[in-house]
Amino acid sequence: MTLATTPQTKPLTDEELQKINAYWRAANYLSVGQIYLLDNPLLREPLKLEHVKPRLLGHWGTTPGLNFIYVHLNRLIKKYDLNTIYIAGPGHGGPGLVANTYLEGTYTEYYHNISQDAEGMKKLFKQFSFPGGIPSHVAPETPGSIHEGGELGYALVHAYGAAFDNPDLIVAAVVGDGEAETGALATSWHSNKFLNPVRDGAVLPILHLNGYKIANPTTLSRISHDELESLFVGYGYKPYFVEGEDPADVHQQMAATLETAIAEIQSIQREARVHGFTERPQWPMIVMRTPKGWTGPKEVDGKKTEGSWRSHQVPFGNIAKQPDHLRLLEDWMKSYKPEELFDADGKLIPELAELAPKKHRRMGDNPHANGGILLHDLKIPDFQDYAVDVAEPGKAIAEATKVTGKFLRDIMRLNQESSNFRIFAPDELASNRLDPVLEVTDRVSTAEIYPEDDHLSADGRVMEILSETSCQGWLEGYLLTGRHGFFTCYEAFIHIIDSMFNQHAKWLKTTRHIPWRRPIASLNYLLTSHVWRQDHNGFSHQDPGFIDHVLNKKAEIVRVYLPPDANTLLSVTDHCLKSRNYVNVIIAGKQPALQYLNMDAAIKHCTKGIGIWEWASNDKGGDPDVVLACAGDIPTLETLAAVDILRQHFADLKVRVVNVVDLMTLQPKTEHPHGLSEKDFDTLFTTDKPVIFAFHGYPWLIHRLTYRHTNHKNIHVRGYKEEGTTTTPFDMVVVNDLDRFHLVIDVIDRVPKLGSKAAYVKQQMQDKLIEHKHYIQKYGDDVPEIRDWKWPY
Amino acid sequence: MTLATTPQTKPLTDEELQKINAYWRAANYLSVGQIYLLDNPLLREPLKLEHVKPRLLGHWGTTPGLNFIYVHLNRLIKKYDLNTIYIAGPGHGGPGLVANTYLEGTYTEYYHNISQDAEGMKKLFKQFSFPGGIPSHVAPETPGSIHEGGELGYALVHAYGAAFDNPDLIVAAVVGDGEAETGALATSWHSNKFLNPVRDGAVLPILHLNGYKIANPTTLSRISHDELESLFVGYGYKPYFVEGEDPADVHQQMAATLETAIAEIQSIQREARVHGFTERPQWPMIVMRTPKGWTGPKEVDGKKTEGSWRSHQVPFGNIAKQPDHLRLLEDWMKSYKPEELFDADGKLIPELAELAPKKHRRMGDNPHANGGILLHDLKIPDFQDYAVDVAEPGKAIAEATKVTGKFLRDIMRLNQESSNFRIFAPDELASNRLDPVLEVTDRVSTAEIYPEDDHLSADGRVMEILSETSCQGWLEGYLLTGRHGFFTCYEAFIHIIDSMFNQHAKWLKTTRHIPWRRPIASLNYLLTSHVWRQDHNGFSHQDPGFIDHVLNKKAEIVRVYLPPDANTLLSVTDHCLKSRNYVNVIIAGKQPALQYLNMDAAIKHCTKGIGIWEWASNDKGGDPDVVLACAGDIPTLETLAAVDILRQHFADLKVRVVNVVDLMTLQPKTEHPHGLSEKDFDTLFTTDKPVIFAFHGYPWLIHRLTYRHTNHKNIHVRGYKEEGTTTTPFDMVVVNDLDRFHLVIDVIDRVPKLGSKAAYVKQQMQDKLIEHKHYIQKYGDDVPEIRDWKWPY
């Protein structure tokens, strides 16, 4: 292992140092101004109470450090014409990034009313954390950002996601020492084992050790220098340390260290691009240890503030009641000497303005941070070419995800050259039957590879790590920088990224109202190894609740699909991969299963999203006596098997089968753009007949979606009710009352006209259930007639 | 830093080595038998197809390693009379732990029908992964376990949770190299900065590097030895390496290394307990690198199997169709020489049985792994002593969580000596206003402490790390070993542990049906800094959906409380801390807010969980014209303010106010034990009057809970509809239509009898909303009359 030593030279001339420091002062000045001021932005008159915001919001602590890094990156971008974006991990660094994009001119170009003069500065200050203004985090509104602050821990995964397949890009990722404690961040350092210097860009992690969170010191700031160094060497990096409090000294250290780091990155890339990938390089990273709230007030009310957790948010408030606080604020802001930084109009003076890069090299204006600009459509073959032959419904057998795996394989092949498509999975690609993809690409690893490894190489485009957070974060970073992706995961464990999904959905919602943000590719989940086929893995693997979670987000963002077979899954997958700005959740089985629809029928069905399956119904030319609705592959199977039994016993019973692919159709049209009109819903479900709804997920979700519809009171839903263990596939549906026999009983219990035969059939169903229990306890497997049932008509 | 060197001695005599290896063979034999056999358990007749299970389920890969560690721990437990529990991190190690607890006799004591003879062994084999049998993971059914395999990543947090305040306990925590990639696990190594050798037990992490996950090599198995060593030194451990394939050699290494590790643990503890805590010790940990599927078939169908991902699950199946596989299985099982291990009856021979520890020293029978046995009630002062004085409803101001912070402070104080209560928070204790607790204890840290740190010491009982997964996992480990805890978190970010909550709730559900598992203390969440007071942190911090997630789990397990003020919060907190085997979710505000109920009224209200607030209603002696229902502190405030407006304008309107503390009361009694009867629900909500329901969370949750009730069609819910940004507190409710003015409009729109004044008042409400928008955009704060509104009657 190579331990890095801090470069000892002082690369900055005195003049450069002065200018860089002045630029930094300007950014700090603007940051404080945003937090505190409503007016008098240049302090050209004595500061008065009415110039100060009545509600003080925002976070100072991390901001000077973020500003410091920004100005130093600017220097290197200019010097070497670097293509760089900036990821601000620390949650509340909003004022810093806004200040810097304003200083470099981007902000005014994106928001014309925030002009580069005193009037614009006043607006800049006022809007921050102000009703109708901008949030206190780095946010979608912030030019140059692909990463919302707030929830923490995703700086590095977003950075790596941005760097994949962007060979010229350097992603500077500032990691807060608070967020470094999160699980998502702690494992994300290992992303370097998935980055290939030949084809990918670089990530330069900068761990910003300012020592404190809200109220506690940070873990990484309180371990020894040796341990810290070992930790990052262990993670595979070459750590450089920039440490101090004296700006002049730290400026020199940072300038020298960044020079070294950039040179090493370029040398690694040159070497790899000339000679090909040989072994994982030891990428540089920087540990920057500077005081929290650096350059802020040393003490407030006699208590240490700079370099303490007291600087985390607003270092002091209560300005109305403590006049000394007003003076403290004025003194603090004046310590940056705004009169030296801004001209008479309030514009940054030209000697400093020239420190910023130009046009798209400005980090606020780098097109990678507004990925929609760079987005190209995926090349997608005709999904109909992958159709499973379904001569008659319910007879042929296929593995839905395996079929879609072939479709994905060819998408992968067609876009190999444009390098804009990757598949993400927590070690589950093959388990989820998408392994046809491995015919054209590998799994990627730049760690050591053994000859016996299966489809593993530094060039692979399948990203597998047993970390759902890393998969999700990489994919988000990849999408936000204008590429396409696909995430496959076991259904139960996708909850691990519930909170990350929230943040991405919120980001998408917000960007829809920001005109300069261009649409990005949708985030597509294929959840398989789902609840109904987790009999072998048991109760811990059984949870279909991600849908419930997703549906709490804005209807304009989320889509949920439950294709019942292979051809419908193909059609839905094609649709999702072509969509923009959504989160699409597809749930489909991976096991060999009955196929119902040929391709024409599948396309028609998916286009409507919901429909009557005429071939399974016998209510033609009249009202049905009962509607059997189903959503999901296993519920569809059990529903059809129930229909089979009903037809055998009750020839006169008019049964209608409704299958739902697009779950959003069930909501009223007023609630979701895919929702059915009241009339269409009534046409399908009747206004007064019993509806037995077999659902993939928790049953109450169907009630939540349909409660406003006329016939809601007659809808009886079966679904997963949190019963399960290691058992047989059919027993899983039995213990949750979703099986064919229970469904038949449900019909018998609700349709009055069945007459004397009803009791007899009901008893027969109960006998079947008992017989099933005996059989599985004896043989450990399902009754063959049940297991091998096919649609007999 | 000190780098450990592998101890070079060979501590085992030949005889010991032979015996230990024989015991290991026995465990491996039983493991394979569980995966494959239905009958012929001792292979005393030639193996035939009918002896083999028709469905082969389970995981072999990790099992021999787990067995290997178990037998070596047994040796040290006996030798030094250690008090040790075993945490099996790798997901599917079920057969191994079952085999070992069977060999040591615990299993038969817990499950009498699984006797220690051929008949019992046959049952042991059959039940594994068999319908009606036991899961393939280490599970609640497994004696000695506090940790379900399946979802991965929590081995270390559970281990540390168990070790806290258990000074004599050594928790051996086997970490799979697959799960080591998860975020939760990657950050959990840092738990050593929270462990105090004076008062806590020890965790001995054993990273089991067997190289492969389902289909991929593991990250940590493919970095260099140097990096691996640095990583763990960086994490603060002294890593020892046990590596090899030859059992005899690895037995000696493991025996020597475990001796060393235990000696170091004991020396660290002795030193600290004699001289007090001085600095964080470098605790030992072990990296054990052995082949995946060790001792299994080297090759199957010509493909490498031992030492490959092909050993992950069942190394070969298809036994019915490939007779050579039947022979392979027989040869494999016979390679363990069962005839040397088990006597004529099928019982482990005495020379081997004596290797196991006795009674409670057996890891399967250690009482810490059945924590309910050790559980003592918390000493809890009378919560009424902390009552806020509420002379009249809706006039006094208090901070609810601050008040409860004082209650918690005294609980902490009273239980200081018994050392069985801790509070967990992701750096949010003070932010959530529970800081009174710091009057009697500190935050804990065994990392470096500076003089300016705030209430931080190695003796603290408040556990703060910016990792929700660590907080959750520690707490789970602490509860499962028979102690009490309290987790406070920002509401939005509790979603980070959604999936961990699932697993704990499933564990609780399962244990309810295992007679020997004793009830443990409930897992209590206090979610604050909630959605309605995240105006300053903005959209990313706004998500009240954890309730929705929680309610998908079994009704018998989950409870959700929304106390509207300080006294109700006290009462609810008291109730939750005394409860067993639940997950309790309490949601309450931390900001200064109106108080409504004096302590007597609060107790009555909380006991019922729901009720009419007579003092706010004017429907006495008759039916109301409208019901205004509310759940949550801010919805309650807005509802009362709306009632105030309604009374001013419509003196004749009969308004009933219903407040809900216990959300579960809204469900039908058939669905939840707290549910109201249909009659009681109708009495509160009427059968036909409009109900305007102001709810803390997503509005559809109320529909989901109430859709079966008579008056459901008239329930109109306002709640969070995913609108928000950085704004003012009142504007947060306005943008979600939950404010008093919208509520008044909702009433006007639904009550026909209001006459000609209705249109005028409605217009006035709309004017108020516009006025509010203008005001906040000008002043950045809410209109004082709105902000400072109190109940005027």
Interface residues (C-beta under 8 A of the other chain):
Chain A: M1 L38 K53 P54 R55 L57 K126 S129 F130 P131 G132 G133 I134 P135 S136 H137 A139 E148 G149 G150 E151 L152 G153 G178 E179 E181 T182 G183 A184 L185 A186 T187 S188 H190 K193 K213 I214 A215 N216 P217 T218 T219 R222 I223 S224 D226 E227 L228 E229 S230 L231 F232 V233 G234 Y235 G236 K304 S308 W309 D427 E428 L429 A430 S431 R443 S445 A447 E448 I449 Y450 E452 D453 D454 L456 E464 I465 L466 S467 E468 T469 S470 A492 F493 H495 I496 D498 S499 N502 Q503 K506 K509 T510 H536 N537 G538 F539 S540 H541 D543 G545 D548 H549 N552 K553 K554 Y698 W700 L701 H703 R704 Y707 H712 E722 T725 T726 T727 T728 D731 I776 Q777 Y779 G780 D781
Chain B: M1 L38 K53 P54 R55 L57 K126 S129 F130 P131 G132 G133 I134 P135 S136 H137 A139 E148 G149 G150 E151 L152 G153 G178 E179 E181 T182 G183 A184 L185 A186 T187 S188 H190 K193 K213 I214 A215 N216 P217 T218 T219 R222 I223 S224 D226 E227 L228 E229 S230 L231 F232 V233 G234 Y235 G236 K304 S308 W309 D427 E428 L429 A430 S431 R443 S445 A447 E448 I449 Y450 E452 D453 D454 L456 E464 I465 L466 S467 E468 T469 S470 A492 F493 H495 I496 D498 S499 N502 Q503 K506 K509 T510 H536 N537 G538 F539 S540 H541 D543 G545 D548 H549 N552 K553 K554 Y698 W700 L701 H703 R704 Y707 H712 E722 T725 T726 T727 T728 D731 I776 Q777 Y779 G780 D781
